[in-house]
Amino acid sequence: MRIQPKGKAVYQLKVTLSGVKPPIWRRFLVPSGITLAQLHGVLQVVMGWTNSHLHKFIAKGVIYELPDAESYGAHEDERRSVLEEILTKPKDRLTYKYDFGDNWEHEVVLEAVAPFEVGARYPCVVAGKRACPPEDVGGVWGYADLLATLGEPDDPEREEMLEWVGESFNPEAFNANELNVALHGGWLPPESKL
């Protein structure tokens, strides 16, 4: 999928999954004029989530989410909230919360602003570390327990956990090319289409 440049520039963002050690993070490029709904779709792909749960963004005390989300208090519609109006200079940041049961919190930092490159495809993953935790693993603590169980060959729950996550699950795996294929292969949540 070819994305027409929207906005004034290209943003280099870094997203880090909070509370997980060693860190799980991604560095990626997006047009500065995308909406937060579109950023949600990009984050789902680059982090490896499956868009199975509710989410919201928080920046400077303002909550951004879909208007039909089950929320309390005032919030802004993420479909009408443009990234370059929220993050305006390097080091600006926002919080992305995904799966309110597992309570995954991500810090998204604007690292750099650059001009559009002729012929470049956006969004684009340029770097990262470690695999995303599986959906519904139980948050930070559940993921730590999963890793501990998988790391102990004699643990009686190890086989059950391997069956659940799959024999090929590797917590150290990261492949930017695979993520870029996924980004440009067309899968994004319906409300996030770029």
PASEBA-1860 file (N, C-alpha, C; in nm, 3 decimals):
! residues 194
1> MRIQPKGK> 0.085/-0.116/0.000/0.000/0.000/0.000/0.091/0.124/0.000 ~ 0.067/0.211/-0.092/0.144/0.335/-0.101/0.070/0.442/-0.022 ~ 0.139/0.507/0.068/0.074/0.609/0.151/0.116/0.746/0.102 ~ 0.016/0.824/0.069/0.044/0.960/0.027/0.090/1.042/0.148 ~ 0.195/1.122/0.131/0.238/1.204/0.244/0.127/1.293/0.294 ~ 0.105/1.288/0.424/0.009/1.376/0.490/0.086/1.453/0.594 ~ 0.061/1.581/0.604/0.130/1.660/0.705/0.251/1.730/0.647 ~ 0.322/1.792/0.737/0.434/1.876/0.697/0.565/1.801/0.682
9> AVYQLKVT> 0.576/1.685/0.750/0.706/1.620/0.757/0.689/1.472/0.791 ~ 0.803/1.407/0.809/0.808/1.269/0.856/0.853/1.271/1.000 ~ 0.783/1.197/1.084/0.819/1.186/1.224/0.890/1.053/1.249 ~ 1.004/1.061/1.317/1.069/0.941/1.366/1.023/0.922/1.510 ~ 0.952/0.812/1.533/0.897/0.783/1.664/0.965/0.660/1.723 ~ 0.974/0.658/1.854/1.019/0.538/1.924/0.911/0.500/2.023 ~ 0.864/0.376/2.015/0.766/0.325/2.109/0.834/0.218/2.194 ~ 0.815/0.230/2.326/0.872/0.136/2.421/0.761/0.082/2.509
17> LSGVKPPI> 0.758/-0.050/2.525/0.661/-0.115/2.611/0.707/-0.098/2.755 ~ 0.629/-0.029/2.835/0.669/0.005/2.972/0.666/-0.118/3.063 ~ 0.762/-0.123/3.155/0.764/-0.223/3.260/0.828/-0.355/3.224 ~ 0.870/-0.375/3.099/0.929/-0.501/3.057/1.080/-0.486/3.048 ~ 1.153/-0.578/3.110/1.300/-0.576/3.107/1.350/-0.709/3.053 ~ 1.449/-0.710/2.964/1.499/-0.595/2.889/1.389/-0.535/2.801 ~ 1.409/-0.409/2.761/1.302/-0.336/2.692/1.263/-0.397/2.557 ~ 1.136/-0.380/2.525/1.082/-0.412/2.394/1.048/-0.278/2.330
25> WRRFLVPS> 1.109/-0.248/2.216/1.087/-0.118/2.155/1.094/-0.126/2.003 ~ 1.042/-0.022/1.937/1.047/-0.007/1.792/1.073/0.138/1.757 ~ 1.151/0.159/1.654/1.171/0.293/1.596/1.111/0.288/1.456 ~ 1.026/0.387/1.424/0.958/0.384/1.295/0.928/0.525/1.247 ~ 0.899/0.536/1.119/0.871/0.664/1.054/0.726/0.668/1.009 ~ 0.662/0.782/1.031/0.523/0.804/0.988/0.509/0.946/0.935 ~ 0.412/0.969/0.847/0.381/1.107/0.810/0.329/1.182/0.933 ~ 0.372/1.304/0.950/0.332/1.380/1.069/0.184/1.409/1.074
33> GITLAQLH> 0.115/1.403/0.961/-0.026/1.438/0.955/-0.122/1.324/0.975 ~ -0.075/1.208/1.021/-0.168/1.098/1.044/-0.251/1.125/1.169 ~ -0.367/1.062/1.176/-0.450/1.074/1.295/-0.403/0.974/1.400 ~ -0.449/0.993/1.523/-0.415/0.896/1.626/-0.480/0.761/1.598 ~ -0.596/0.758/1.532/-0.656/0.631/1.492/-0.564/0.557/1.396 ~ -0.504/0.631/1.304/-0.409/0.569/1.211/-0.282/0.525/1.285 ~ -0.236/0.606/1.380/-0.119/0.568/1.459/-0.148/0.441/1.538 ~ -0.270/0.427/1.589/-0.308/0.303/1.658/-0.286/0.182/1.568
41> GVLQVVMG> -0.330/0.192/1.443/-0.312/0.082/1.349/-0.166/0.050/1.325 ~ -0.086/0.154/1.312/0.058/0.134/1.292/0.120/0.068/1.416 ~ 0.084/0.117/1.534/0.138/0.059/1.658/0.100/-0.088/1.673 ~ -0.022/-0.123/1.635/-0.063/-0.263/1.642/0.030/-0.351/1.559 ~ 0.063/-0.306/1.440/0.149/-0.385/1.352/0.293/-0.385/1.402 ~ 0.349/-0.268/1.432/0.491/-0.264/1.466/0.521/-0.332/1.599 ~ 0.424/-0.332/1.691/0.446/-0.400/1.818/0.410/-0.547/1.811 ~ 0.327/-0.586/1.716/0.290/-0.725/1.704/0.160/-0.761/1.773
49> WTNSHLHK> 0.079/-0.663/1.810/-0.050/-0.689/1.871/-0.150/-0.729/1.763 ~ -0.270/-0.771/1.803/-0.369/-0.820/1.707/-0.498/-0.739/1.706 ~ -0.500/-0.622/1.766/-0.617/-0.535/1.769/-0.738/-0.605/1.830 ~ -0.714/-0.679/1.938/-0.818/-0.758/2.002/-0.879/-0.689/2.124 ~ -0.830/-0.570/2.159/-0.874/-0.505/2.283/-0.888/-0.355/2.261 ~ -0.951/-0.290/2.358/-0.964/-0.144/2.355/-0.829/-0.078/2.377 ~ -0.822/0.048/2.341/-0.698/0.125/2.356/-0.733/0.271/2.378 ~ -0.634/0.348/2.418/-0.648/0.494/2.424/-0.510/0.557/2.425
57> FIAKGVIY> -0.506/0.684/2.391/-0.385/0.765/2.397/-0.404/0.870/2.506 ~ -0.294/0.909/2.569/-0.296/1.019/2.665/-0.177/1.109/2.635 ~ -0.205/1.238/2.618/-0.098/1.335/2.593/-0.134/1.465/2.662 ~ -0.044/1.514/2.743/-0.062/1.641/2.814/-0.196/1.644/2.889 ~ -0.231/1.532/2.951/-0.352/1.524/3.031/-0.481/1.504/2.953 ~ -0.474/1.495/2.821/-0.592/1.476/2.738/-0.599/1.329/2.695 ~ -0.719/1.270/2.703/-0.742/1.133/2.660/-0.799/1.136/2.519 ~ -0.741/1.052/2.432/-0.787/1.039/2.294/-0.826/0.893/2.272
65> ELPDAESY> -0.947/0.872/2.220/-0.992/0.736/2.193/-1.108/0.741/2.095 ~ -1.156/0.624/2.055/-1.273/0.618/1.969/-1.395/0.663/2.048 ~ -1.487/0.735/1.987/-1.600/0.789/2.063/-1.693/0.683/2.118 ~ -1.695/0.564/2.061/-1.783/0.461/2.112/-1.714/0.371/2.214 ~ -1.590/0.403/2.249/-1.518/0.324/2.349/-1.585/0.344/2.485 ~ -1.578/0.240/2.566/-1.635/0.249/2.700/-1.539/0.328/2.788 ~ -1.567/0.456/2.802/-1.475/0.541/2.877/-1.552/0.627/2.976 ~ -1.479/0.679/3.068/-1.536/0.766/3.170/-1.475/0.904/3.153
73> GAHEDERR> -1.557/1.005/3.162/-1.507/1.141/3.152/-1.492/1.186/3.008 ~ -1.442/1.307/2.993/-1.426/1.367/2.860/-1.307/1.307/2.788 ~ -1.321/1.299/2.657/-1.211/1.254/2.574/-1.225/1.314/2.434 ~ -1.117/1.312/2.360/-1.115/1.361/2.223/-1.125/1.241/2.128 ~ -1.183/1.262/2.012/-1.197/1.157/1.911/-1.062/1.138/1.842 ~ -1.003/1.019/1.856/-0.872/0.993/1.797/-0.875/0.996/1.645 ~ -0.992/0.979/1.585/-1.002/0.982/1.439/-0.988/1.124/1.384 ~ -1.007/1.222/1.471/-0.997/1.363/1.429/-0.876/1.432/1.492
81> SVLEEILT> -0.796/1.358/1.564/-0.679/1.416/1.633/-0.554/1.384/1.555 ~ -0.487/1.489/1.508/-0.372/1.474/1.418/-0.242/1.475/1.498 ~ -0.154/1.381/1.466/-0.031/1.363/1.541/0.053/1.490/1.549 ~ 0.069/1.562/1.437/0.156/1.680/1.438/0.099/1.796/1.521 ~ -0.028/1.787/1.561/-0.086/1.887/1.649/-0.068/1.850/1.796 ~ -0.028/1.725/1.821/-0.011/1.677/1.958/0.138/1.667/1.995 ~ 0.216/1.611/1.905/0.362/1.607/1.922/0.421/1.709/1.825 ~ 0.476/1.816/1.878/0.518/1.927/1.791/0.669/1.942/1.778
89> KPKDRLTY> 0.744/1.883/1.873/0.890/1.897/1.868/0.955/1.772/1.928 ~ 1.081/1.745/1.888/1.151/1.630/1.944/1.146/1.629/2.097 ~ 1.134/1.509/2.151/1.121/1.478/2.294/0.977/1.488/2.344 ~ 0.884/1.542/2.262/0.744/1.536/2.300/0.703/1.389/2.304 ~ 0.609/1.357/2.393/0.571/1.216/2.410/0.423/1.203/2.439 ~ 0.376/1.081/2.417/0.240/1.046/2.455/0.241/0.902/2.505 ~ 0.134/0.866/2.573/0.117/0.730/2.624/0.011/0.660/2.541 ~ 0.038/0.536/2.506/-0.057/0.451/2.433/-0.088/0.333/2.524
97> KYDFGDNW> -0.214/0.320/2.563/-0.256/0.208/2.649/-0.338/0.111/2.564 ~ -0.303/-0.016/2.578/-0.370/-0.120/2.500/-0.406/-0.236/2.592 ~ -0.525/-0.288/2.576/-0.577/-0.400/2.653/-0.585/-0.362/2.800 ~ -0.698/-0.308/2.838/-0.713/-0.255/2.974/-0.711/-0.364/3.080 ~ -0.728/-0.490/3.041/-0.714/-0.600/3.135/-0.568/-0.631/3.163 ~ -0.490/-0.649/3.056/-0.345/-0.672/3.071/-0.272/-0.542/3.101 ~ -0.335/-0.430/3.066/-0.282/-0.297/3.094/-0.144/-0.272/3.036 ~ -0.131/-0.296/2.906/-0.004/-0.266/2.839/0.007/-0.115/2.818
105> EHEVVLEA> 0.112/-0.056/2.869/0.135/0.087/2.853/0.262/0.105/2.769 ~ 0.251/0.193/2.669/0.361/0.220/2.578/0.395/0.369/2.585 ~ 0.522/0.399/2.584/0.565/0.539/2.574/0.606/0.563/2.428 ~ 0.544/0.664/2.367/0.574/0.700/2.229/0.643/0.836/2.232 ~ 0.766/0.841/2.182/0.847/0.963/2.186/0.878/1.008/2.044 ~ 0.858/1.137/2.019/0.901/1.195/1.892/1.051/1.219/1.902 ~ 1.129/1.144/1.824/1.275/1.156/1.829/1.329/1.258/1.730 ~ 1.269/1.266/1.612/1.321/1.356/1.509/1.211/1.390/1.409
113> VAPFEVGA> 1.229/1.504/1.343/1.141/1.550/1.237/1.227/1.567/1.113 ~ 1.182/1.510/1.001/1.261/1.515/0.877/1.168/1.543/0.760 ~ 1.225/1.588/0.647/1.142/1.606/0.528/1.107/1.471/0.466 ~ 1.002/1.468/0.386/0.966/1.347/0.313/1.078/1.311/0.216 ~ 1.107/1.182/0.204/1.203/1.134/0.104/1.126/1.091/-0.020 ~ 1.170/1.135/-0.135/1.106/1.097/-0.260/1.118/0.946/-0.277 ~ 1.005/0.881/-0.303/1.004/0.737/-0.327/0.997/0.651/-0.202 ~ 1.007/0.712/-0.084/1.000/0.635/0.041/0.857/0.593/0.070
121> RYPCVVAG> 0.843/0.481/0.141/0.711/0.433/0.181/0.696/0.453/0.331 ~ 0.585/0.514/0.367/0.556/0.537/0.508/0.422/0.473/0.541 ~ 0.409/0.417/0.659/0.504/0.405/0.769/0.613/0.305/0.737 ~ 0.722/0.312/0.815/0.837/0.227/0.791/0.909/0.201/0.923 ~ 0.929/0.074/0.957/1.004/0.037/1.077/1.152/0.039/1.041 ~ 1.234/0.105/1.125/1.377/0.113/1.097/1.463/0.039/1.200 ~ 1.408/0.011/1.318/1.487/-0.059/1.420/1.394/-0.108/1.530 ~ 1.447/-0.194/1.615/1.369/-0.243/1.728/1.443/-0.353/1.801
129> KRACPPED> 1.386/-0.395/1.911/1.442/-0.504/1.992/1.330/-0.586/2.051 ~ 1.347/-0.716/2.045/1.266/-0.817/2.112/1.124/-0.827/2.058 ~ 1.069/-0.945/2.075/0.934/-0.976/2.028/0.829/-0.919/2.123 ~ 0.713/-0.893/2.067/0.599/-0.849/2.146/0.547/-0.966/2.230 ~ 0.503/-0.941/2.352/0.440/-1.048/2.430/0.314/-1.099/2.360 ~ 0.275/-1.223/2.386/0.150/-1.274/2.329/0.030/-1.200/2.388 ~ -0.078/-1.192/2.310/-0.202/-1.134/2.360/-0.251/-1.216/2.480 ~ -0.314/-1.149/2.574/-0.381/-1.211/2.688/-0.288/-1.293/2.778
137> VGGVWGYA> -0.161/-1.252/2.785/-0.064/-1.325/2.868/-0.073/-1.285/3.015 ~ -0.142/-1.176/3.044/-0.155/-1.132/3.183/-0.073/-1.010/3.215 ~ -0.038/-0.931/3.116/0.037/-0.808/3.140/0.184/-0.835/3.171 ~ 0.248/-0.734/3.230/0.391/-0.741/3.260/0.424/-0.863/3.346 ~ 0.343/-0.886/3.451/0.372/-0.997/3.543/0.348/-1.131/3.478 ~ 0.241/-1.141/3.400/0.212/-1.266/3.330/0.318/-1.299/3.228 ~ 0.370/-1.195/3.161/0.475/-1.217/3.062/0.604/-1.262/3.131 ~ 0.636/-1.202/3.244/0.756/-1.244/3.319/0.742/-1.390/3.363
145> DLLATLGE> 0.623/-1.428/3.408/0.599/-1.568/3.446/0.613/-1.661/3.327 ~ 0.560/-1.620/3.211/0.572/-1.701/3.091/0.718/-1.724/3.055 ~ 0.797/-1.616/3.056/0.939/-1.629/3.021/1.013/-1.719/3.120 ~ 0.980/-1.705/3.249/1.044/-1.789/3.350/1.008/-1.936/3.327 ~ 0.883/-1.963/3.296/0.840/-2.101/3.271/0.907/-2.158/3.148 ~ 0.913/-2.080/3.040/0.977/-2.128/2.918/1.126/-2.150/2.936 ~ 1.187/-2.074/3.027/1.331/-2.085/3.052/1.370/-2.203/3.139 ~ 1.273/-2.273/3.194/1.301/-2.388/3.282/1.256/-2.517/3.215
153> PDDPEREE> 1.350/-2.593/3.156/1.312/-2.716/3.085/1.236/-2.817/3.171 ~ 1.257/-2.815/3.303/1.191/-2.912/3.391/1.060/-2.861/3.451 ~ 1.020/-2.739/3.417/0.896/-2.684/3.473/0.778/-2.764/3.419 ~ 0.690/-2.813/3.508/0.576/-2.894/3.463/0.478/-2.818/3.373 ~ 0.476/-2.686/3.378/0.385/-2.606/3.295/0.446/-2.568/3.160 ~ 0.574/-2.600/3.140/0.645/-2.556/3.020/0.577/-2.606/2.891 ~ 0.542/-2.733/2.884/0.481/-2.789/2.763/0.348/-2.720/2.732 ~ 0.269/-2.697/2.835/0.140/-2.630/2.817/0.161/-2.488/2.764
161> MLEWVGES> 0.259/-2.416/2.819/0.288/-2.280/2.773/0.340/-2.280/2.630 ~ 0.425/-2.376/2.595/0.476/-2.385/2.458/0.363/-2.413/2.360 ~ 0.269/-2.494/2.402/0.155/-2.524/2.316/0.071/-2.397/2.295 ~ 0.057/-2.316/2.401/-0.023/-2.194/2.394/0.044/-2.089/2.305 ~ 0.174/-2.061/2.327/0.241/-1.955/2.250/0.297/-2.004/2.118 ~ 0.313/-2.134/2.103/0.371/-2.189/1.981/0.518/-2.220/2.000 ~ 0.558/-2.331/1.944/0.698/-2.377/1.956/0.797/-2.275/1.901 ~ 0.752/-2.194/1.804/0.845/-2.101/1.739/0.860/-1.968/1.813
169> FNPEAFNA> 0.784/-1.948/1.923/0.793/-1.821/1.995/0.934/-1.800/2.048 ~ 0.992/-1.686/2.011/1.126/-1.650/2.056/1.119/-1.507/2.109 ~ 1.132/-1.487/2.241/1.118/-1.353/2.297/1.225/-1.254/2.250 ~ 1.333/-1.305/2.193/1.440/-1.217/2.143/1.423/-1.180/1.997 ~ 1.326/-1.239/1.929/1.310/-1.219/1.785/1.262/-1.078/1.752 ~ 1.319/-1.023/1.647/1.273/-0.896/1.590/1.316/-0.894/1.444 ~ 1.225/-0.857/1.354/1.257/-0.851/1.213/1.184/-0.733/1.151 ~ 1.258/-0.625/1.125/1.199/-0.503/1.068/1.138/-0.530/0.931
177> NELNVALH> 1.203/-0.614/0.850/1.150/-0.641/0.716/1.012/-0.706/0.724 ~ 0.993/-0.802/0.814/0.862/-0.865/0.829/0.756/-0.764/0.871 ~ 0.792/-0.673/0.960/0.696/-0.572/1.003/0.661/-0.477/0.889 ~ 0.761/-0.440/0.807/0.733/-0.352/0.695/0.644/-0.420/0.590 ~ 0.665/-0.549/0.570/0.576/-0.623/0.479/0.433/-0.620/0.535 ~ 0.419/-0.642/0.666/0.286/-0.638/0.728/0.223/-0.500/0.715 ~ 0.302/-0.395/0.734/0.250/-0.258/0.722/0.201/-0.230/0.581 ~ 0.274/-0.277/0.484/0.240/-0.244/0.345/0.162/-0.354/0.277
185> GGWLPPES> 0.138/-0.463/0.351/0.058/-0.572/0.297/-0.090/-0.550/0.315 ~ -0.127/-0.443/0.381/-0.266/-0.407/0.387/-0.337/-0.428/0.518 ~ -0.279/-0.499/0.616/-0.354/-0.520/0.740/-0.339/-0.401/0.832 ~ -0.448/-0.333/0.853/-0.460/-0.230/0.956/-0.604/-0.236/1.003 ~ -0.628/-0.207/1.129/-0.768/-0.203/1.176/-0.850/-0.108/1.089 ~ -0.979/-0.138/1.067/-1.062/-0.056/0.977/-1.058/0.093/1.007 ~ -1.061/0.131/1.135/-1.063/0.273/1.170/-0.926/0.339/1.150 ~ -0.825/0.258/1.116/-0.688/0.308/1.109/-0.635/0.320/0.968
193> KL> -0.713/0.285/0.868/-0.663/0.283/0.731/-0.598/0.417/0.695 ~ -0.479/0.406/0.640/-0.403/0.527/0.602/-0.436/0.564/0.460
END
